[in-house]
Amino acid sequence: MILKPTTNEYPERFEAYIGLMCEDSLIDVLRKDRNQTYHFFENMEEHQLEHRYDQGKWSVKEILMHINYVERIMQHYAFAASRNDDQSTIAPINHNVYFENSEIKSMSVDELLDEFNTIRNYTIELFLGLSQNQLLSRCGLGNNAISARAIGFTITGHARHHINIIKERYL
């Protein structure tokens, strides 16, 4: 079982995501969240998916795309952490560039949900393949170091964070 990380395994800025997690088993929570996230978006009407709660804010469909690309990026960092790569530090993402080059208008929600399931399944397989030592290994240095297992809990917490925002501001 991959247990929730201790606070000394990640920078404070990740607490916003990891703190949303009350479960202790990473693989169980990744699977549970995969199903909940899929059904949450699957059951939305088209007008809900295109809704923005304010000018300049992402649509619900764009949030799903954001969840997908962030998880892909975090997979890379989890793998780097599992190899003790102190040269790989989680850097801020330039979301504007990702959106400008996404071609999201040509993607259906079904395609984004299929992509979500595929990405999440790869995340699960990544973590199933890591040893206890690899899960505790870190990428980055000093106050920016983060363990592989902390990244795993961040991935799920990130998706939950955005679903909470959708529930609070969009629906």
Sequence and secondary structure as in RCSB ss.txt:
>XXXX:A:sequence
MILKPTTNEYPERFEAYIGLMCEDSLIDVLRKDRNQTYHFFENMEEHQLEHRYDQGKWSVKEILMHINYVERIMQ
HYAFAASRNDDQSTIAPINHNVYFENSEIKSMSVDELLDEFNTIRNYTIELFLGLSQNQLLSRCGLGNNAISARA
IGFTITGHARHHINIIKERYL
>XXXX:A:secstr
      GGGS GGGHHHHTT   S HHHHHHHHHHHHHHHHHT  HHHHH  SSTTS  HHHHHHHHHHHHHHHH
HHHHHHHTT TT       HHHHHHTS GGG  HHHHHHHHHHHHHHHHHHHHT  HHHHH EES GGG EEHHH
HHHHHHHHHHHHHHHIIIII 
